[in-house]
Amino acid sequence: MGKSSKIELNLINLQIGCILRLARLKQNLSQHKLGIKIEYTSTMIGRVERAEGVSGWDKIYTISQYFNINFNSLFTLKNKETLISIVEESFSLEEKLTQEKIDYYNFLKKTIKNQYDLLERER
């Protein structure tokens, strides 16, 4: 097994946040309500969802268990189209869509596409 590149690790971090956000939105939970249920702050949940820094595995594990998501599957990099579709589905489930959220989702899709382009050039 080869060493993962920094780009792959960045994409996996983004992917984890996207999958967990989608699961939360599908259950119509705010970050605050989820935080209460699993005894974490909404700030911490937001950081995981936005891939701000690298989240601790224990936080990711707790959130994935709450949503009955296979923890190990979060670390297998999906293809670009699948990850973009997760972002688009999350966007469609947002109830309070502010310009800031619209900008964030556009930025997220652009970042994912750019990271995959870099990954292709690296290979």
Sequence and secondary structure as in RCSB ss.txt:
>XXXX:A:sequence
MGKSSKIELNLINLQIGCILRLARLKQNLSQHKLGIKIEYTSTMIGRVERAEGVSGWDKIYTISQYFNINFNSLF
TLKNKETLISIVEESFSLEEKLTQEKIDYYNFLKKTIKNQYDLLERER
>XXXX:A:secstr
     HHHHHHHHHHHHHHHHHHHHHTT  HHHHHHHHT  HHHHHHHHTT S   HHHHHHHHHHTT  TGGGG
S   HHHHHHHHHHHHHH SS  HHHHHHHHHHHHHHHHHHHHHHHH 
